Amino acid sequence: MNMLKINKLSKSFREKRAVDGLSFSVEKGEVFALLGSNGAGKTTTIKMILGLMAPDSGDIELSEDIKVGYSPDTPYFPPFLTGRETLEYYGAVSGMKKDERRRQAGELLETVGLEDSRTKVSKYSKGMTQRLAIAQSLLGDPDMLILDEPTAGLDAMGRIEMIQLIGRLKKAGKTIILNSHILSDIEQVCDRGIIMKNGTVMTEWERNADNGGRSLQEIFIETIGGIE
């Protein structure tokens, strides 16, 4: 079952074509990778999926009544709030009832491995902030998550823990679109994906497919010509 289908999507900024006839689909319950060097069109594609930017042409089809959660690559939260207060604040903004947002805040902090403490967000490490961003994206129990660089800037243990968290979310039935430059992380957790260049699909990748003995890194290098 397609949770998301994109057909011939295009977007230009002045004379630059950021996304050029892009087509792909994401199946229910899979972790799907958007890969490519900086400027490949990944972030523009994500913004169009989220409705933050209108395409020039093409179609974006989401399953009916689907809820989408989003974790940005550089999350920012009010520094004077605690993690719980942050989640309750965003829950209130999204219209959740008081009891429900309190319940979800506690459950989601536990899900992402954050303590329900009085520590202010201003004292959070990079890894803690990334965890809180995942928790915020899970408010309201969305069907699909879009995670933009969730392991960026994390140390080795932080990356391992984040990948394990994404694996648990997949087992819980979430459909996940993951944008990352860290190809080893993609290989661990993603089922398949696309490699983009200049706003279009250059090749598709699938973890369990016959890739001729090549790693994702080798496929990426052959397709793009280098890794940033």
N, C-alpha and C positions, 0 to 999 in steps of 0.2 A: 504493500500500500504506500503510495506517495504521500509524504507529509508536506513536501515542497517540490514544486516543479517550476523551473525557470526556462523560458524559451526565447532565444534570440534577443537577449537583454542588451541594451546599449545606453551609454551615458557619456556625454562630452562636456568638457569645461573649456570654453573659448575654442581654441583650435586643437586641443588635445582630446583624443578619444580614450577615456579612462576604462570603459567597458565596451567591448565590441562584439556584438552578436553572441553573447554568452548563453550557453544552454547546459543544464544539468538537473538532476533530480535527487532528492534525499528520501530514503525509505524509512518507515516507522521503526523506531527502536535501534537504529544504527548510529554509529559515530562517524561523521563524514568530515573529511579534511579539505580545507581550502589552502592550497599551497602556491607559493610563488615568491619571487624576490620583491623588495620594496618597489611600489609603483605598478605592481601587476594588476591592480584593480580589486583586490580582496576587500579592503575596507569600504570602498564605494559600493561594492556588491552587497555587503552586510547592511549598509545604511539604506539601500533600496529595499531589501527584504524587510527591514524594520519599519519602513514607511517614513523614514527621516529624510528621504531624498526621492524625488520622482524620476523615473527613467525617461529617456527621450523616446524609446521605442521598446517593444518586446513585452512579455507577460511574466508576472509572478503569481503563481497559483499556490495558495496555502489551503490545507484541508479545512473544511468547514468548522467554525467555532474553535479553532486552534488557539491556544495561548502560547506566547513566545516570551521567554526570559532572556535577558542580555547582560553579559558581563564584559565591560569595555577593557581595552588593553591598558589604559592608565586610569584605573578607578580613583575617584575622589569622593570622600565623605566628610561631612562637617566635623572638624577636628575636636570640637568640644563635647561630642556625644560618645557614649560607650557603644560597643557593638550591638547590644540589645536595643538601646535607644535608637540607633541608626535604623535597624530593621523595623522597629515599631513606627518610626517616622515615615519611612517609605511605604509601609503598610497603610498608614493613615492617608497618605497622599493618593494611593491607589484605590481608596474607598473601602478598605477592609474594616469590619467591625472591631471594637476595642478588644473584646475577649479573644477573637480569632487571631488578630495580629500579635497579641501577647503569646498565645499558644504557639503560633508558627515561629516567632522570634526565638523562643527557647528551643524548639525542636531543630530549627535550622542551624543555630549555633552549635548544637551537638553534632548535627550531620557533617558539618565542615570542620569539626575539631577545634572550635574556639570555646574558651571558657566564658561562662556568663559572669564576668567580673566587672569591677568598676573602672577598669583601664580605659582611658580615653583613646579614641582613634588616632589622635596626634602622637600617641606612644606606640602605635602598631608598627611592627616590622613590615617589610615588603610582602612576605609570605602571609602574614595575618591579614593584611589589606586585601590580598588576592582571595583569600578564603572568605572574607566578608563580602566581597563582590559576588562570589558564587552564591553565597547565602541570599544576598539581595535578589539575585536573578531567579531564585527558587520561590520567592514570595508568590502566593496565589497558586502554587502547584502547576506551573506551566507544562505543556506537552512537549515543547521543543526549547532547547537552550542554544544560544549562540555565544560561544566563549572565544573572545578575541585575545590571543596571547596569554592564556592563563598561567603559564609557567615562566613567563619572561621575568628575568631578574631574580629568580629564586635560586637558592643554593641547591646542592645535590639532593639533600634530604627533603627540602621543600618541594622540589620537582617530583620526587618519588611519591610523596604524600599526595600531591595534587593529581598525579596520574591515577593513583589508587582511588581517590575520590571520584574522578570521572568514570572509572570502571564501575564503582558502586552505583553511580547515577544511571549508568547504562543498564545495569542489572535491575534497577528499580523501574525500568521501562521508559526512561527519557530518551528522546531523539536529540542528538547533539551535533551541532556544526562547530568545528574547531579550526581556528586559524592560528598557526604557529610556524615559526622559523626553525624550531628544534625538531629535526626530522626523526631522531631516535624516539622522542616522545610520541610522535605521530604513529610510528611503527608499532609501538606498544599498545596503543589504545584505540586506534581508528580501524574501521572495517574497510573503508575505501575512500577515495577522494579524487580531486582533480589538481593538476599542476597548471597554473595560469601564467601567461606572459602577454603583456600589452593588452590586457583586458579580455583575452580569449582563452579557451581551453586548448592547451598544447597536447596533453595526454591525460589518460585516466590511470589510476593506480588502485589495486585491490590487494589486501594483505594476503589472502589465501589463494590468489591466482598464481599461475605459472609465470613468474617474472624473469625466467631464464637465469635463476640463481643470483640475480642482482638485488642489492639492497635498495631501499627507497632513496638513500643518498646518491647511489650510482645512477638511478633513474632520473633523479632531479638534475644532476650534473649534465647528463646526456641531453636532457630536455631544455634546460635553461642556459647551460654553459658555465655555471658556477654557483656557489652558495655564498650568500651574504652573512 
